[in-house]
């Protein structure tokens, strides 16, 4: 045992640093102390049990006993005990529980756990400082915590909440960045180029042929993936054709794992421009101990929600005459957070397509059919609404598959039994996309379909619709003599399905870690946001397109593309939008505070925030050591096939996929605008010119760039009807 003691001795809990946690592997006592281990195994089970028992093994118990013996023999053999103590603390165990387990020799004492947490946070901050002293990205968001021990001040429906607000930041390592590629001056030179006249619609907002084909292909793959999910006779495992897979555009490299380093929480609130300025100084000049002169030469990518990016740009304008590029805040190069983009796209689609219960095919009508009860707000929970929209899409697509098979005198089951080829499946997916998920074009010379609240006169509309406005608006339906105004329900359903496909592709592209697919969507997302009235995110898309194409150098643009989506787990297909990784970190931090009953104090908040990533790593390793399941043994994924089938039956019963001229009740149906078309018209008419003018004013340092010169640039989505407590919760989730 003496040899084992020497192998496992540490100087103290200060040795429990990030490297120790990452490198520590399961101890193999069978090789180092074979006699003792064999003795423990003999005591733990009989020879007969060892031969016939395939489910139960004494290995974990014997290993734990060995750890107890080592800790009993020397208090400095505390590697396992310190980690297990942190695991117990991080999972919400009470002080008495930890002390009892300490007396059993499995954990260090409760006070030692707290000391360990503080030292681990110091190690993590030192690591963050080291990364922050080089080339890195910096992202941050607000965190709101209840700081009262009184239930009356916890923000219930009838009482205001006593809340303390702060800011949490995360530093990301940029493994492929070089000093030359991150140089700030070339970016500023391109931004101030007098020959740059601004964005042009035909050059910058019309997808290239390659991008257009990529979007079409990804949509077709989504259509056939739905078939594989709900048709029992077909499985993806039987097909290895590349044509049935998403086409990579700029995916993460193999085995990519993102390194990120949370820093201490600050009480500086980033909800205002002044708050952003103060937080930047606290992080870089105090926490990271950087000098402004050293910071001024390199760019710092920062991927945030639209509000934070807007505050950064406002701060740059306010500080335009300051001492250096850091104090002018020009070092920060904002990027549009993909999660908040999807969140606002979802809300925009809900606002446009909500309709009423009496309107067949509207979202309210579908929600009633699916018995969805939490979607009546203007801006409901992202995941709840996303699940409902995808279920509607899946039901309509499955109805389309049945209809296509029926046109060939087959049932869907017979088609699956015929073992169709990959090319045949792909061809049918193309047919479904074109015939059922794409809006019908207005006949040439016929008035455009306008929404009921449109201010345009029919004569003006007729003059504009004599020719197609943009041949690249995807995907154009095959020309038919059908006038969509004669079957508004059918046309509205096509528009809804097309819009949901954009949302689905945005979410799945992020999950696949492929920002190239997101970039392909940016021109059309700009139009959809503008057409739906989500003008702040339309402007954010314009900034992103302009930066990627004209302002940032090609090398820095690639660095920004690579940091827009992260993969902290390193598992393929588990990509996260950088801004939602921030939201998850805030959530983990708040969950831990609630579990430890720390709502009344911020004393430990800084330590927990800095060490949160490694606390999660300890929880993962302990779960692996003790073979703890991630979910309960009885857990099963939700089966929504009955809801999808409900949609299929309703589509078939109402014949929603059939164009029926002068369908019953057609005159009373509200026309849903084509968001791509409406957004394109608004961009061409005034929005793009306004954006270019404001950008020129911004570069020139004119304060007018902060002001709204036209009401067209303000968001027209409905305001939030929230109580104070609701608003605090909302701000944390979707600022």
HELIX and SHEET records of a PDB file:
HELIX    1   1 UNK A    2  UNK A    8  1                                   7    
HELIX    2   2 UNK A   13  UNK A   15  5                                   3    
HELIX    3   3 UNK A   18  UNK A   23  1                                   6    
HELIX    4   4 UNK A   29  UNK A   32  1                                   4    
HELIX    5   5 UNK A   34  UNK A   44  1                                  11    
HELIX    6   6 UNK A   47  UNK A   52  1                                   6    
HELIX    7   7 UNK A   59  UNK A   73  1                                  15    
HELIX    8   8 UNK A   79  UNK A   90  1                                  12    
HELIX    9   9 UNK A   95  UNK A  103  1                                   9    
HELIX   10  10 UNK A  110  UNK A  132  1                                  23    
HELIX   11  11 UNK A  151  UNK A  153  5                                   3    
HELIX   12  12 UNK A  184  UNK A  191  1                                   8    
HELIX   13  13 UNK A  201  UNK A  204  1                                   4    
HELIX   14  14 UNK A  209  UNK A  230  1                                  22    
HELIX   15  15 UNK A  236  UNK A  238  5                                   3    
HELIX   16  16 UNK A  242  UNK A  244  5                                   3    
HELIX   17  17 UNK A  273  UNK A  281  1                                   9    
HELIX   18  18 UNK A  282  UNK A  287  3                                   6    
HELIX   19  19 UNK A  292  UNK A  295  1                                   4    
HELIX   20  20 UNK A  306  UNK A  318  1                                  13    
HELIX   21  21 UNK A  338  UNK A  353  1                                  16    
HELIX   22  22 UNK A  363  UNK A  370  1                                   8    
HELIX   23  23 UNK A  382  UNK A  407  1                                  26    
HELIX   24  24 UNK A  412  UNK A  417  1                                   6    
HELIX   25  25 UNK A  422  UNK A  436  1                                  15    
HELIX   26  26 UNK A  458  UNK A  464  1                                   7    
HELIX   27  27 UNK A  484  UNK A  486  5                                   3    
HELIX   28  28 UNK A  488  UNK A  511  1                                  24    
HELIX   29  29 UNK A  515  UNK A  532  1                                  18    
HELIX   30  30 UNK A  535  UNK A  546  1                                  12    
HELIX   31  31 UNK A  547  UNK A  551  3                                   5    
HELIX   32  32 UNK A  554  UNK A  563  1                                  10    
HELIX   33  33 UNK A  578  UNK A  595  1                                  18    
HELIX   34  34 UNK A  605  UNK A  625  1                                  21    
HELIX   35  35 UNK A  641  UNK A  654  1                                  14    
HELIX   36  36 UNK A  666  UNK A  668  5                                   3    
HELIX   37  37 UNK A  675  UNK A  682  1                                   8    
HELIX   38  38 UNK A  683  UNK A  687  3                                   5    
HELIX   39  39 UNK A  688  UNK A  700  1                                  13    
HELIX   40  40 UNK A  703  UNK A  706  5                                   4    
HELIX   41  41 UNK A  711  UNK A  713  5                                   3    
HELIX   42  42 UNK A  724  UNK A  734  1                                  11    
SHEET    1   A 3 UNK A 136  UNK A 146  0                                        
SHEET    2   A 3 UNK A 163  UNK A 173 -1                                        
SHEET    3   A 3 UNK A 260  UNK A 262 -1                                        
SHEET    1   B 2 UNK A 300  UNK A 304  0                                        
SHEET    2   B 2 UNK A 332  UNK A 336  1                                        
SHEET    1   C 2 UNK A 565  UNK A 566  0                                        
SHEET    2   C 2 UNK A 576  UNK A 577 -1                                        
END                                                                             
